[in-house]
Amino acid sequence: MRSSDLLERCACTRLRTAARLVTRAYDEVLRPAGIKASQLSVLAAVDAVDVASIVGLSKALSMDRTTLSRNLQPLVTQGLVMLSEEAGGRAKTTRITEAGEAKLKEAVPLWRKAQAALIEQAGAARVDDLNLRLAQLIRSY
């Protein structure tokens, strides 16, 4: 098999390429809010749970703890998320701050704009089908 065949047929490569392109588009739309798409998903996940441990959050996002920590740090620095240690100091927990809630309110309309642009470009039925298939793929792992 030629390398070019591998690149054209590799699901991992295709998914990663698509993810980079879509992420770039969302990042551009989210720029006025000062947040990246990867950070927005982490902020939303922190908001979805009152107090989430780093371990629980990394599992919920299917993200290794190092990557999660890298995405959390700017949110902590900006005062959007608060990190604290649980009793005994063995685990860290996250909590969204008032500033984080305000940032979500600022970013969600921009996210909707990015989402609408993707739907317009790819078509609503394709995006719905893609979301369904990706959810099935995620559950299979």
N, CA, C and O atoms as CSV, one atom per row, in Angstrom:
chain,resi,resn,atom,element,x,y,z
A,1,MET,N,N,0.839,-1.177,0.000
A,1,MET,CA,C,0.000,0.000,0.000
A,1,MET,C,C,0.885,1.241,0.000
A,1,MET,O,O,1.874,1.313,0.729
A,2,ARG,N,N,0.526,2.190,-0.806
A,2,ARG,CA,C,1.258,3.460,-0.855
A,2,ARG,C,C,0.822,4.355,0.296
A,2,ARG,O,O,-0.300,4.248,0.793
A,3,SER,N,N,1.709,5.227,0.706
A,3,SER,CA,C,1.405,6.157,1.801
A,3,SER,C,C,0.201,7.022,1.477
A,3,SER,O,O,-0.614,7.307,2.354
A,4,SER,N,N,0.082,7.442,0.232
A,4,SER,CA,C,-1.059,8.283,-0.141
A,4,SER,C,C,-2.372,7.518,0.000
A,4,SER,O,O,-3.394,8.108,0.353
A,5,ASP,N,N,-2.358,6.216,-0.271
A,5,ASP,CA,C,-3.558,5.392,-0.080
A,5,ASP,C,C,-3.918,5.316,1.400
A,5,ASP,O,O,-5.085,5.414,1.779
A,6,LEU,N,N,-2.892,5.138,2.227
A,6,LEU,CA,C,-3.121,5.074,3.666
A,6,LEU,C,C,-3.758,6.374,4.146
A,6,LEU,O,O,-4.731,6.347,4.899
A,7,LEU,N,N,-3.219,7.498,3.719
A,7,LEU,CA,C,-3.751,8.790,4.159
A,7,LEU,C,C,-5.198,8.993,3.714
A,7,LEU,O,O,-6.003,9.565,4.449
A,8,GLU,N,N,-5.524,8.527,2.520
A,8,GLU,CA,C,-6.877,8.689,1.994
A,8,GLU,C,C,-7.873,7.743,2.652
A,8,GLU,O,O,-9.066,8.043,2.696
A,9,ARG,N,N,-7.409,6.611,3.164
A,9,ARG,CA,C,-8.313,5.598,3.713
A,9,ARG,C,C,-8.314,5.530,5.233
A,9,ARG,O,O,-9.152,4.843,5.818
A,10,CYS,N,N,-7.404,6.219,5.872
A,10,CYS,CA,C,-7.265,6.142,7.324
A,10,CYS,C,C,-8.340,6.997,8.007
A,10,CYS,O,O,-8.356,8.220,7.872
A,11,ALA,N,N,-9.226,6.337,8.731
A,11,ALA,CA,C,-10.295,7.049,9.428
A,11,ALA,C,C,-9.723,8.015,10.469
A,11,ALA,O,O,-10.240,9.119,10.639
A,12,CYS,N,N,-8.682,7.613,11.150
A,12,CYS,CA,C,-8.067,8.470,12.163
A,12,CYS,C,C,-7.543,9.761,11.533
A,12,CYS,O,O,-7.792,10.851,12.048
A,13,THR,N,N,-6.831,9.641,10.441
A,13,THR,CA,C,-6.283,10.811,9.762
A,13,THR,C,C,-7.405,11.730,9.289
A,13,THR,O,O,-7.331,12.947,9.464
A,14,ARG,N,N,-8.431,11.155,8.696
A,14,ARG,CA,C,-9.561,11.951,8.199
A,14,ARG,C,C,-10.288,12.662,9.339
A,14,ARG,O,O,-10.626,13.840,9.221
A,15,LEU,N,N,-10.527,11.955,10.433
A,15,LEU,CA,C,-11.203,12.564,11.575
A,15,LEU,C,C,-10.374,13.705,12.163
A,15,LEU,O,O,-10.907,14.766,12.490
A,16,ARG,N,N,-9.070,13.478,12.293
A,16,ARG,CA,C,-8.202,14.515,12.851
A,16,ARG,C,C,-8.125,15.730,11.937
A,16,ARG,O,O,-8.109,16.865,12.413
A,17,THR,N,N,-8.079,15.502,10.635
A,17,THR,CA,C,-8.046,16.610,9.675
A,17,THR,C,C,-9.336,17.415,9.759
A,17,THR,O,O,-9.309,18.644,9.823
A,18,ALA,N,N,-10.470,16.707,9.758
A,18,ALA,CA,C,-11.762,17.382,9.861
A,18,ALA,C,C,-11.859,18.150,11.175
A,18,ALA,O,O,-12.341,19.283,11.206
A,19,ALA,N,N,-11.403,17.533,12.254
A,19,ALA,CA,C,-11.453,18.188,13.561
A,19,ALA,C,C,-10.622,19.469,13.565
A,19,ALA,O,O,-11.058,20.487,14.103
A,20,ARG,N,N,-9.445,19.428,12.976
A,20,ARG,CA,C,-8.604,20.632,12.919
A,20,ARG,C,C,-9.286,21.743,12.124
A,20,ARG,O,O,-9.276,22.902,12.539
A,21,LEU,N,N,-9.879,21.391,10.982
A,21,LEU,CA,C,-10.530,22.397,10.139
A,21,LEU,C,C,-11.747,23.012,10.830
A,21,LEU,O,O,-11.933,24.229,10.813
A,22,VAL,N,N,-12.563,22.165,11.430
A,22,VAL,CA,C,-13.753,22.658,12.117
A,22,VAL,C,C,-13.352,23.474,13.347
A,22,VAL,O,O,-13.933,24.527,13.610
A,23,THR,N,N,-12.377,22.997,14.089
A,23,THR,CA,C,-11.903,23.728,15.266
A,23,THR,C,C,-11.391,25.105,14.869
A,23,THR,O,O,-11.686,26.091,15.544
A,24,ARG,N,N,-10.636,25.185,13.796
A,24,ARG,CA,C,-10.110,26.466,13.310
A,24,ARG,C,C,-11.252,27.431,13.005
A,24,ARG,O,O,-11.184,28.612,13.347
A,25,ALA,N,N,-12.307,26.919,12.357
A,25,ALA,CA,C,-13.454,27.762,12.013
A,25,ALA,C,C,-14.169,28.252,13.277
A,25,ALA,O,O,-14.520,29.428,13.373
A,26,TYR,N,N,-14.382,27.366,14.236
A,26,TYR,CA,C,-15.042,27.753,15.484
A,26,TYR,C,C,-14.167,28.733,16.265
A,26,TYR,O,O,-14.679,29.707,16.815
A,27,ASP,N,N,-12.861,28.490,16.321
A,27,ASP,CA,C,-11.953,29.396,17.028
A,27,ASP,C,C,-12.040,30.807,16.462
A,27,ASP,O,O,-12.032,31.784,17.212
A,28,GLU,N,N,-12.120,30.911,15.157
A,28,GLU,CA,C,-12.197,32.224,14.507
A,28,GLU,C,C,-13.473,32.960,14.929
A,28,GLU,O,O,-13.434,34.154,15.227
A,29,VAL,N,N,-14.589,32.255,14.955
A,29,VAL,CA,C,-15.860,32.879,15.338
A,29,VAL,C,C,-15.870,33.220,16.830
A,29,VAL,O,O,-16.453,34.229,17.228
A,30,LEU,N,N,-15.234,32.392,17.653
A,30,LEU,CA,C,-15.204,32.613,19.098
A,30,LEU,C,C,-14.164,33.649,19.535
A,30,LEU,O,O,-14.161,34.068,20.692
A,31,ARG,N,N,-13.295,34.059,18.631
A,31,ARG,CA,C,-12.196,34.977,18.973
A,31,ARG,C,C,-12.659,36.228,19.732
A,31,ARG,O,O,-12.001,36.615,20.698
A,32,PRO,N,N,-13.770,36.880,19.335
A,32,PRO,CA,C,-14.181,38.080,20.080
A,32,PRO,C,C,-14.466,37.825,21.565
A,32,PRO,O,O,-14.365,38.744,22.377
A,33,ALA,N,N,-14.816,36.606,21.919
A,33,ALA,CA,C,-15.063,36.264,23.326
A,33,ALA,C,C,-13.774,35.909,24.054
A,33,ALA,O,O,-13.777,35.741,25.273
A,34,GLY,N,N,-12.670,35.792,23.315
A,34,GLY,CA,C,-11.386,35.478,23.945
A,34,GLY,C,C,-11.289,34.055,24.448
A,34,GLY,O,O,-10.616,33.787,25.443
A,35,ILE,N,N,-11.956,33.144,23.766
A,35,ILE,CA,C,-11.939,31.741,24.182
A,35,ILE,C,C,-11.865,30.863,22.941
A,35,ILE,O,O,-12.411,31.203,21.891
A,36,LYS,N,N,-11.185,29.736,23.074
A,36,LYS,CA,C,-11.067,28.784,21.968
A,36,LYS,C,C,-12.132,27.708,22.116
A,36,LYS,O,O,-12.674,27.499,23.202
A,37,ALA,N,N,-12.425,27.028,21.012
A,37,ALA,CA,C,-13.439,25.975,21.025
A,37,ALA,C,C,-13.096,24.894,22.041
A,37,ALA,O,O,-13.980,24.397,22.739
A,38,SER,N,N,-11.831,24.530,22.129
A,38,SER,CA,C,-11.417,23.496,23.092
A,38,SER,C,C,-11.648,23.959,24.524
A,38,SER,O,O,-12.030,23.159,25.378
A,39,GLN,N,N,-11.424,25.229,24.792
A,39,GLN,CA,C,-11.640,25.763,26.124
A,39,GLN,C,C,-13.134,25.906,26.422
A,39,GLN,O,O,-13.565,25.709,27.558
A,40,LEU,N,N,-13.918,26.249,25.401
A,40,LEU,CA,C,-15.356,26.386,25.588
A,40,LEU,C,C,-15.987,25.057,25.983
A,40,LEU,O,O,-16.861,25.016,26.849
A,41,SER,N,N,-15.550,23.978,25.355
A,41,SER,CA,C,-16.116,22.676,25.711
A,41,SER,C,C,-15.750,22.292,27.143
A,41,SER,O,O,-16.560,21.693,27.851
A,42,VAL,N,N,-14.543,22.632,27.571
A,42,VAL,CA,C,-14.135,22.351,28.949
A,42,VAL,C,C,-14.933,23.226,29.914
A,42,VAL,O,O,-15.402,22.741,30.943
A,43,LEU,N,N,-15.090,24.501,29.593
A,43,LEU,CA,C,-15.854,25.408,30.443
A,43,LEU,C,C,-17.308,24.941,30.564
A,43,LEU,O,O,-17.882,24.966,31.652
A,44,ALA,N,N,-17.895,24.521,29.455
A,44,ALA,CA,C,-19.268,24.016,29.478
A,44,ALA,C,C,-19.368,22.741,30.312
A,44,ALA,O,O,-20.347,22.545,31.032
A,45,ALA,N,N,-18.366,21.881,30.218
A,45,ALA,CA,C,-18.370,20.644,31.006
A,45,ALA,C,C,-18.251,20.952,32.498
A,45,ALA,O,O,-18.923,20.323,33.314
A,46,VAL,N,N,-17.414,21.900,32.856
A,46,VAL,CA,C,-17.286,22.305,34.254
A,46,VAL,C,C,-18.619,22.877,34.738
A,46,VAL,O,O,-19.043,22.602,35.861
A,47,ASP,N,N,-19.273,23.664,33.900
A,47,ASP,CA,C,-20.559,24.264,34.254
A,47,ASP,C,C,-21.657,23.215,34.399
A,47,ASP,O,O,-22.564,23.374,35.215
A,48,ALA,N,N,-21.579,22.155,33.620
A,48,ALA,CA,C,-22.625,21.136,33.618
A,48,ALA,C,C,-22.674,20.348,34.929
A,48,ALA,O,O,-23.696,19.748,35.263
A,49,VAL,N,N,-21.571,20.356,35.660
A,49,VAL,CA,C,-21.489,19.632,36.929
A,49,VAL,C,C,-21.121,20.653,38.005
A,49,VAL,O,O,-20.220,21.468,37.808
A,50,ASP,N,N,-21.820,20.608,39.142
A,50,ASP,CA,C,-21.537,21.583,40.203
A,50,ASP,C,C,-20.074,21.581,40.609
A,50,ASP,O,O,-19.417,22.622,40.587
A,51,VAL,N,N,-19.565,20.420,40.977
A,51,VAL,CA,C,-18.161,20.272,41.334
A,51,VAL,C,C,-17.674,19.014,40.645
A,51,VAL,O,O,-18.175,17.919,40.900
A,52,ALA,N,N,-16.701,19.174,39.777
A,52,ALA,CA,C,-16.190,18.027,39.033
A,52,ALA,C,C,-14.729,17.804,39.368
A,52,ALA,O,O,-13.936,18.746,39.408
A,53,SER,N,N,-14.383,16.556,39.608
A,53,SER,CA,C,-12.971,16.245,39.820
A,53,SER,C,C,-12.271,16.266,38.472
A,53,SER,O,O,-12.904,16.088,37.431
A,54,ILE,N,N,-10.983,16.482,38.494
A,54,ILE,CA,C,-10.187,16.464,37.265
A,54,ILE,C,C,-10.314,15.094,36.600
A,54,ILE,O,O,-10.456,15.004,35.381
A,55,VAL,N,N,-10.263,14.044,37.392
A,55,VAL,CA,C,-10.373,12.684,36.846
A,55,VAL,C,C,-11.733,12.491,36.190
A,55,VAL,O,O,-11.819,11.986,35.070
A,56,GLY,N,N,-12.799,12.893,36.883
A,56,GLY,CA,C,-14.145,12.747,36.333
A,56,GLY,C,C,-14.345,13.575,35.088
A,56,GLY,O,O,-14.979,13.127,34.132
A,57,LEU,N,N,-13.809,14.778,35.092
A,57,LEU,CA,C,-13.916,15.658,33.933
A,57,LEU,C,C,-13.151,15.088,32.742
A,57,LEU,O,O,-13.634,15.135,31.611
A,58,SER,N,N,-11.968,14.554,32.994
A,58,SER,CA,C,-11.182,13.986,31.895
A,58,SER,C,C,-11.896,12.784,31.290
A,58,SER,O,O,-11.854,12.585,30.076
A,59,LYS,N,N,-12.547,11.986,32.121
A,59,LYS,CA,C,-13.316,10.848,31.608
A,59,LYS,C,C,-14.527,11.316,30.818
A,59,LYS,O,O,-14.808,10.788,29.741
A,60,ALA,N,N,-15.247,12.302,31.343
A,60,ALA,CA,C,-16.444,12.810,30.674
A,60,ALA,C,C,-16.116,13.394,29.297
A,60,ALA,O,O,-16.911,13.289,28.364
A,61,LEU,N,N,-14.941,14.008,29.184
A,61,LEU,CA,C,-14.529,14.623,27.923
A,61,LEU,C,C,-13.671,13.691,27.060
A,61,LEU,O,O,-13.252,14.070,25.966
A,62,SER,N,N,-13.411,12.477,27.548
A,62,SER,CA,C,-12.509,11.537,26.858
A,62,SER,C,C,-11.182,12.214,26.525
A,62,SER,O,O,-10.676,12.125,25.407
A,63,MET,N,N,-10.641,12.890,27.529
A,63,MET,CA,C,-9.425,13.675,27.360
A,63,MET,C,C,-8.438,13.248,28.440
A,63,MET,O,O,-8.817,13.103,29.602
A,64,ASP,N,N,-7.194,13.050,28.074
A,64,ASP,CA,C,-6.225,12.687,29.107
A,64,ASP,C,C,-6.024,13.877,30.040
A,64,ASP,O,O,-6.242,15.028,29.662
A,65,ARG,N,N,-5.603,13.575,31.265
A,65,ARG,CA,C,-5.499,14.625,32.278
A,65,ARG,C,C,-4.501,15.715,31.910
A,65,ARG,O,O,-4.694,16.876,32.270
A,66,THR,N,N,-3.444,15.359,31.201
A,66,THR,CA,C,-2.457,16.364,30.796
A,66,THR,C,C,-3.082,17.368,29.835
A,66,THR,O,O,-2.900,18.576,29.988
A,67,THR,N,N,-3.815,16.873,28.850
A,67,THR,CA,C,-4.479,17.756,27.891
A,67,THR,C,C,-5.538,18.592,28.593
A,67,THR,O,O,-5.666,19.788,28.335
A,68,LEU,N,N,-6.299,17.955,29.485
A,68,LEU,CA,C,-7.314,18.693,30.233
A,68,LEU,C,C,-6.659,19.800,31.052
A,68,LEU,O,O,-7.139,20.934,31.051
A,69,SER,N,N,-5.581,19.490,31.742
A,69,SER,CA,C,-4.881,20.503,32.543
A,69,SER,C,C,-4.397,21.650,31.671
A,69,SER,O,O,-4.474,22.810,32.074
A,70,ARG,N,N,-3.903,21.340,30.485
A,70,ARG,CA,C,-3.429,22.358,29.554
A,70,ARG,C,C,-4.582,23.258,29.107
A,70,ARG,O,O,-4.393,24.461,28.924
A,71,ASN,N,N,-5.779,22.681,28.930
A,71,ASN,CA,C,-6.940,23.471,28.533
A,71,ASN,C,C,-7.576,24.204,29.713
A,71,ASN,O,O,-8.191,25.255,29.533
A,72,LEU,N,N,-7.429,23.655,30.912
A,72,LEU,CA,C,-7.971,24.304,32.098
A,72,LEU,C,C,-7.143,25.514,32.533
A,72,LEU,O,O,-7.696,26.505,33.010
A,73,GLN,N,N,-5.835,25.439,32.370
A,73,GLN,CA,C,-4.962,26.480,32.916
A,73,GLN,C,C,-5.333,27.893,32.463
A,73,GLN,O,O,-5.414,28.786,33.306
A,74,PRO,N,N,-5.563,28.133,31.164
A,74,PRO,CA,C,-5.969,29.493,30.776
A,74,PRO,C,C,-7.304,29.902,31.395
A,74,PRO,O,O,-7.513,31.079,31.689
A,75,LEU,N,N,-8.207,28.946,31.596
A,75,LEU,CA,C,-9.500,29.245,32.208
A,75,LEU,C,C,-9.324,29.629,33.672
A,75,LEU,O,O,-10.016,30.513,34.177
A,76,VAL,N,N,-8.400,28.963,34.345
A,76,VAL,CA,C,-8.091,29.292,35.740
A,76,VAL,C,C,-7.407,30.658,35.804
A,76,VAL,O,O,-7.757,31.493,36.637
A,77,THR,N,N,-6.436,30.880,34.925
A,77,THR,CA,C,-5.703,32.148,34.887
A,77,THR,C,C,-6.639,33.326,34.643
A,77,THR,O,O,-6.455,34.399,35.219
A,78,GLN,N,N,-7.652,33.126,33.783
A,78,GLN,CA,C,-8.613,34.187,33.474
A,78,GLN,C,C,-9.696,34.319,34.544
A,78,GLN,O,O,-10.545,35.207,34.465
A,79,GLY,N,N,-9.666,33.437,35.544
A,79,GLY,CA,C,-10.648,33.501,36.608
A,79,GLY,C,C,-12.006,32.928,36.228
A,79,GLY,O,O,-13.013,33.250,36.858
A,80,LEU,N,N,-12.042,32.078,35.198
A,80,LEU,CA,C,-13.299,31.491,34.723
A,80,LEU,C,C,-13.625,30.186,35.442
A,80,LEU,O,O,-14.790,29.812,35.575
A,81,VAL,N,N,-12.583,29.503,35.901
A,81,VAL,CA,C,-12.726,28.235,36.612
A,81,VAL,C,C,-11.856,28.314,37.855
A,81,VAL,O,O,-10.759,28.872,37.837
A,82,MET,N,N,-12.370,27.745,38.927
A,82,MET,CA,C,-11.611,27.683,40.169
A,82,MET,C,C,-11.208,26.228,40.408
A,82,MET,O,O,-12.036,25.323,40.311
A,83,LEU,N,N,-9.943,26.015,40.717
A,83,LEU,CA,C,-9.434,24.694,41.086
A,83,LEU,C,C,-9.254,24.654,42.587
A,83,LEU,O,O,-8.768,25.612,43.188
A,84,SER,N,N,-9.643,23.550,43.189
A,84,SER,CA,C,-9.395,23.388,44.622
A,84,SER,C,C,-9.098,21.928,44.901
A,84,SER,O,O,-9.461,21.037,44.133
A,85,GLU,N,N,-8.437,21.713,46.007
A,85,GLU,CA,C,-8.094,20.342,46.405
A,85,GLU,C,C,-9.162,19.805,47.329
A,85,GLU,O,O,-9.644,20.506,48.219
A,86,GLU,N,N,-9.529,18.548,47.111
A,86,GLU,CA,C,-10.475,17.885,48.007
A,86,GLU,C,C,-9.772,17.598,49.326
A,86,GLU,O,O,-8.549,17.687,49.426
A,87,ALA,N,N,-10.553,17.259,50.320
A,87,ALA,CA,C,-9.989,16.920,51.628
A,87,ALA,C,C,-8.926,15.844,51.462
A,87,ALA,O,O,-9.136,14.862,50.751
A,88,GLY,N,N,-7.815,16.024,52.101
A,88,GLY,CA,C,-6.714,15.079,51.985
A,88,GLY,C,C,-5.746,15.449,50.880
A,88,GLY,O,O,-4.649,14.896,50.807
A,89,GLY,N,N,-6.135,16.374,50.021
A,89,GLY,CA,C,-5.251,16.876,48.973
A,89,GLY,C,C,-4.909,15.899,47.870
A,89,GLY,O,O,-3.959,16.127,47.120
A,90,ARG,N,N,-5.660,14.817,47.754
A,90,ARG,CA,C,-5.313,13.805,46.746
A,90,ARG,C,C,-5.918,14.096,45.388
A,90,ARG,O,O,-5.380,13.669,44.367
A,91,ALA,N,N,-7.031,14.817,45.359
A,91,ALA,CA,C,-7.709,15.072,44.088
A,91,ALA,C,C,-8.059,16.549,43.983
A,91,ALA,O,O,-8.321,17.213,44.986
A,92,LYS,N,N,-8.059,17.045,42.770
A,92,LYS,CA,C,-8.446,18.427,42.524
A,92,LYS,C,C,-9.849,18.446,41.936
A,92,LYS,O,O,-10.239,17.554,41.183
A,93,THR,N,N,-10.600,19.485,42.296
A,93,THR,CA,C,-11.938,19.660,41.751
A,93,THR,C,C,-12.015,21.001,41.026
A,93,THR,O,O,-11.213,21.904,41.265
A,94,THR,N,N,-12.987,21.105,40.145
A,94,THR,CA,C,-13.184,22.334,39.379
A,94,THR,C,C,-14.568,22.888,39.679
A,94,THR,O,O,-15.505,22.149,39.983
A,95,ARG,N,N,-14.670,24.184,39.587
A,95,ARG,CA,C,-15.959,24.862,39.746
A,95,ARG,C,C,-15.941,26.102,38.868
A,95,ARG,O,O,-14.950,26.831,38.827
A,96,ILE,N,N,-17.036,26.334,38.170
A,96,ILE,CA,C,-17.126,27.535,37.337
A,96,ILE,C,C,-17.332,28.744,38.252
A,96,ILE,O,O,-18.014,28.648,39.272
A,97,THR,N,N,-16.747,29.864,37.885
A,97,THR,CA,C,-16.891,31.095,38.652
A,97,THR,C,C,-17.983,31.958,38.013
A,97,THR,O,O,-18.512,31.621,36.954
A,98,GLU,N,N,-18.307,33.057,38.662
A,98,GLU,CA,C,-19.264,33.998,38.070
A,98,GLU,C,C,-18.729,34.533,36.752
A,98,GLU,O,O,-19.478,34.701,35.790
A,99,ALA,N,N,-17.439,34.797,36.715
A,99,ALA,CA,C,-16.828,35.269,35.467
A,99,ALA,C,C,-16.921,34.199,34.385
A,99,ALA,O,O,-17.114,34.514,33.211
A,100,GLY,N,N,-16.785,32.932,34.781
A,100,GLY,CA,C,-16.929,31.828,33.839
A,100,GLY,C,C,-18.335,31.729,33.288
A,100,GLY,O,O,-18.530,31.490,32.096
A,101,GLU,N,N,-19.319,31.913,34.162
A,101,GLU,CA,C,-20.711,31.900,33.720
A,101,GLU,C,C,-20.964,33.041,32.741
A,101,GLU,O,O,-21.664,32.865,31.744
A,102,ALA,N,N,-20.393,34.211,33.026
A,102,ALA,CA,C,-20.539,35.360,32.125
A,102,ALA,C,C,-19.859,35.080,30.781
A,102,ALA,O,O,-20.382,35.446,29.728
A,103,LYS,N,N,-18.704,34.435,30.824
A,103,LYS,CA,C,-17.982,34.102,29.588
A,103,LYS,C,C,-18.800,33.132,28.747
A,103,LYS,O,O,-18.857,33.266,27.525
A,104,LEU,N,N,-19.436,32.152,29.395
A,104,LEU,CA,C,-20.307,31.222,28.668
A,104,LEU,C,C,-21.438,31.981,27.985
A,104,LEU,O,O,-21.739,31.735,26.817
A,105,LYS,N,N,-22.065,32.903,28.710
A,105,LYS,CA,C,-23.164,33.696,28.129
A,105,LYS,C,C,-22.684,34.520,26.944
A,105,LYS,O,O,-23.430,34.719,25.985
A,106,GLU,N,N,-21.456,34.995,27.001
A,106,GLU,CA,C,-20.874,35.759,25.903
A,106,GLU,C,C,-20.540,34.846,24.715
A,106,GLU,O,O,-20.735,35.222,23.559
A,107,ALA,N,N,-20.040,33.658,25.012
A,107,ALA,CA,C,-19.552,32.763,23.960
A,107,ALA,C,C,-20.646,31.963,23.267
A,107,ALA,O,O,-20.512,31.639,22.087
A,108,VAL,N,N,-21.718,31.638,23.966
A,108,VAL,CA,C,-22.747,30.772,23.379
A,108,VAL,C,C,-23.350,31.351,22.099
A,108,VAL,O,O,-23.524,30.599,21.140
A,109,PRO,N,N,-23.678,32.643,22.030
A,109,PRO,CA,C,-24.195,33.159,20.753
A,109,PRO,C,C,-23.173,33.046,19.611
A,109,PRO,O,O,-23.544,32.817,18.459
A,110,LEU,N,N,-21.902,33.206,19.935
A,110,LEU,CA,C,-20.857,33.050,18.923
A,110,LEU,C,C,-20.748,31.586,18.501
A,110,LEU,O,O,-20.590,31.281,17.319
A,111,TRP,N,N,-20.834,30.680,19.483
A,111,TRP,CA,C,-20.823,29.251,19.174
A,111,TRP,C,C,-21.998,28.915,18.258
A,111,TRP,O,O,-21.839,28.162,17.297
A,112,ARG,N,N,-23.180,29.471,18.552
A,112,ARG,CA,C,-24.351,29.232,17.694
A,112,ARG,C,C,-24.095,29.703,16.268
A,112,ARG,O,O,-24.517,29.065,15.304
A,113,LYS,N,N,-23.401,30.825,16.152
A,113,LYS,CA,C,-23.050,31.354,14.824
A,113,LYS,C,C,-22.121,30.385,14.094
A,113,LYS,O,O,-22.305,30.126,12.905
A,114,ALA,N,N,-21.126,29.852,14.801
A,114,ALA,CA,C,-20.199,28.886,14.199
A,114,ALA,C,C,-20.934,27.607,13.824
A,114,ALA,O,O,-20.694,27.031,12.763
A,115,GLN,N,N,-21.822,27.171,14.695
A,115,GLN,CA,C,-22.610,25.968,14.443
A,115,GLN,C,C,-23.497,26.165,13.212
A,115,GLN,O,O,-23.603,25.273,12.369
A,116,ALA,N,N,-24.134,27.335,13.112
A,116,ALA,CA,C,-25.003,27.636,11.969
A,116,ALA,C,C,-24.202,27.667,10.668
A,116,ALA,O,O,-24.683,27.217,9.629
A,117,ALA,N,N,-22.973,28.203,10.727
A,117,ALA,CA,C,-22.123,28.238,9.531
A,117,ALA,C,C,-21.763,26.828,9.078
A,117,ALA,O,O,-21.763,26.538,7.882
A,118,LEU,N,N,-21.457,25.951,10.032
A,118,LEU,CA,C,-21.153,24.564,9.688
A,118,LEU,C,C,-22.367,23.891,9.062
A,118,LEU,O,O,-22.246,23.187,8.059
A,119,ILE,N,N,-23.533,24.108,9.656
A,119,ILE,CA,C,-24.767,23.516,9.132
A,119,ILE,C,C,-25.070,24.043,7.735
A,119,ILE,O,O,-25.488,23.290,6.855
A,120,GLU,N,N,-24.857,25.331,7.540
A,120,GLU,CA,C,-25.087,25.907,6.211
A,120,GLU,C,C,-24.129,25.319,5.179
A,120,GLU,O,O,-24.523,25.032,4.048
A,121,GLN,N,N,-22.894,25.144,5.566
A,121,GLN,CA,C,-21.890,24.624,4.636
A,121,GLN,C,C,-22.098,23.145,4.342
A,121,GLN,O,O,-22.000,22.725,3.189
A,122,ALA,N,N,-22.381,22.360,5.358
A,122,ALA,CA,C,-22.465,20.907,5.182
A,122,ALA,C,C,-23.891,20.404,4.998
A,122,ALA,O,O,-24.103,19.325,4.444
A,123,GLY,N,N,-24.859,21.171,5.454
A,123,GLY,CA,C,-26.252,20.742,5.394
A,123,GLY,C,C,-26.695,20.165,6.726
A,123,GLY,O,O,-25.956,19.421,7.370
A,124,ALA,N,N,-27.908,20.515,7.131
A,124,ALA,CA,C,-28.428,20.093,8.442
A,124,ALA,C,C,-28.499,18.578,8.556
A,124,ALA,O,O,-28.132,18.013,9.586
A,125,ALA,N,N,-28.971,17.917,7.501
A,125,ALA,CA,C,-29.104,16.458,7.562
A,125,ALA,C,C,-27.737,15.790,7.728
A,125,ALA,O,O,-27.605,14.822,8.478
A,126,ARG,N,N,-26.723,16.304,7.031
A,126,ARG,CA,C,-25.373,15.729,7.159
A,126,ARG,C,C,-24.804,15.948,8.559
A,126,ARG,O,O,-24.191,15.048,9.131
A,127,VAL,N,N,-25.008,17.145,9.106
A,127,VAL,CA,C,-24.490,17.433,10.443
A,127,VAL,C,C,-25.203,16.566,11.477
A,127,VAL,O,O,-24.564,16.023,12.379
A,128,ASP,N,N,-26.523,16.434,11.351
A,128,ASP,CA,C,-27.273,15.555,12.263
A,128,ASP,C,C,-26.783,14.112,12.154
A,128,ASP,O,O,-26.580,13.437,13.163
A,129,ASP,N,N,-26.598,13.652,10.921
A,129,ASP,CA,C,-26.116,12.287,10.706
A,129,ASP,C,C,-24.702,12.120,11.266
A,129,ASP,O,O,-24.393,11.107,11.893
A,130,LEU,N,N,-23.857,13.109,11.040
A,130,LEU,CA,C,-22.491,13.068,11.554
A,130,LEU,C,C,-22.496,12.991,13.084
A,130,LEU,O,O,-21.777,12.180,13.668
A,131,ASN,N,N,-23.306,13.835,13.731
A,131,ASN,CA,C,-23.388,13.812,15.192
A,131,ASN,C,C,-23.858,12.456,15.695
A,131,ASN,O,O,-23.328,11.939,16.679
A,132,LEU,N,N,-24.841,11.884,15.034
A,132,LEU,CA,C,-25.348,10.568,15.419
A,132,LEU,C,C,-24.267,9.504,15.270
A,132,LEU,O,O,-24.047,8.701,16.177
A,133,ARG,N,N,-23.599,9.502,14.126
A,133,ARG,CA,C,-22.560,8.502,13.879
A,133,ARG,C,C,-21.358,8.672,14.812
A,133,ARG,O,O,-20.784,7.689,15.278
A,134,LEU,N,N,-20.991,9.901,15.076
A,134,LEU,CA,C,-19.879,10.139,16.001
A,134,LEU,C,C,-20.251,9.708,17.423
A,134,LEU,O,O,-19.416,9.154,18.138
A,135,ALA,N,N,-21.481,9.956,17.832
A,135,ALA,CA,C,-21.936,9.509,19.163
A,135,ALA,C,C,-21.873,7.981,19.249
A,135,ALA,O,O,-21.468,7.431,20.274
A,136,GLN,N,N,-22.272,7.304,18.181
A,136,GLN,CA,C,-22.212,5.838,18.151
A,136,GLN,C,C,-20.759,5.370,18.219
A,136,GLN,O,O,-20.440,4.418,18.931
A,137,LEU,N,N,-19.896,6.034,17.486
A,137,LEU,CA,C,-18.475,5.669,17.488
A,137,LEU,C,C,-17.873,5.884,18.881
A,137,LEU,O,O,-17.126,5.039,19.375
A,138,ILE,N,N,-18.197,7.001,19.500
A,138,ILE,CA,C,-17.687,7.309,20.849
A,138,ILE,C,C,-18.156,6.237,21.835
A,138,ILE,O,O,-17.364,5.745,22.639
A,139,ARG,N,N,-19.425,5.879,21.778
A,139,ARG,CA,C,-19.951,4.854,22.691
A,139,ARG,C,C,-19.284,3.489,22.466
A,139,ARG,O,O,-19.169,2.694,23.399
A,140,SER,N,N,-18.851,3.222,21.246
A,140,SER,CA,C,-18.251,1.913,20.954
A,140,SER,C,C,-16.853,1.769,21.563
A,140,SER,O,O,-16.337,0.658,21.680
A,141,TYR,N,N,-16.249,2.880,21.945
A,141,TYR,CA,C,-14.933,2.845,22.557
A,141,TYR,C,C,-15.104,2.878,24.046
A,141,TYR,O,O,-14.118,2.857,24.781
